[in-house]
């Protein structure tokens, strides 16, 4: 039950930050943006103390660790793959243009147009 109250409080903090953005419409933009960021920061702080928040932050940490283990392609591999994709797109566009033009010619012949 305490976690649910904390989640509602976190949501209300975000809402308070957004409301502050609109209430401070005469203030400089920096103050308005800081209002929203402050609400979000406080909400994250409250969320951190819930069980759901702890699981969420654990998931984020695991995701970052997993992305560090990814073997990214080299520049040459990236350029080569991009070239193949662009070439395929051009060939497919030409093929579809030829099919469309052929069907247009056939339909025009069948309808008696020259």
N, C-alpha and C positions, 0 to 999 in steps of 0.2 A: 504494500500500500504506500509506503514511503517513496518508493521509486516512481510510482504514478504521480504523486504530488510533485516530486522533483521534475519530472518530465513536463507537467503542466506549467510549473514555474519557469522552466527553460523556454517553453513556447511563449509564455507571457513576456519574458525578457526580450525575446526577438520582436514581438509585437510592440513592446514599449519603445524599442529602438527605432522601428519604422514610424510609429506615431510621432516620436520626437523629431524625426526627419521632416514631417509635415507641419508640426507645431512650430518649429524653428524656421519657417519659410522666409523670415526677414533676416536671418543670420547668414553669415558667410557659408559658402558651400562646404568648407572644411569642417565647420562645426556640425553641419547637418550629417555629413558622411561619418564623422566620429561618433555621432549619436547612434547610427545604425551599427557601426563596428563595435561600439561599446556594448550594445545590447546582445550582439552575436557572441562577443567574447565572454560576457557574463553567462550567457546560455550554455556555451561550451563548457565553462567551468562547472556549472551545475550538472550538466549532462555527464561530465567525467565521473561524478560521484555515484552514478546509478549503475546497476548491473548491466543494463543494455549499453550504456556508454562505455563501460570497461570492455565489453565484447566488441563493440564497434571500433574502439581505438586499437584493440588487439588485432582485429581484422585489417585495419589500415597498416599497422606495423608489419604484419605478415605479407601484405600486398607489396609494400615497398621493398621488403627483403626479397620477395620473389622476382620483382622487376630488376633487381640488381643481378640476379642470376641468369637473366636472359642473354643469349648470345646474339648481338645485333649484327646485321649484315654490314659488310665493308662498303666503301663508297663505290667501288667497281661493281659489286653485286647489285647495289641499289640502282645504279645507272643502267646496267644490263637488263634488269627486270623492268625498269621503267620503259626502256626502249622496246622491249617485247610487247608490253601492254599497249603502248602508243601504236606500234606497227599493227597489232591485232585490231585495234579500234579503227584504223584507217582502212584496212582490208575489209573489215566487216561493214563499214560505211559504204565502201564501193560496191560490195556484194548486194547490200540492201537497196542501193540506188539502182543497180542493174535489174534486180527483181522488180522493183517498183516501176521502172521505165518499161520493162517487158509487159507487165500486167496492164499498164496504161495503154500500150500499143494494142494488146489483144482485145481489151474492152472497147477501144475505139473502132477496131475492125469489126467486132461483133455488132456494134451499134450502127454501123454504116457510115461512120465519120472517117475522113481521110487524114 
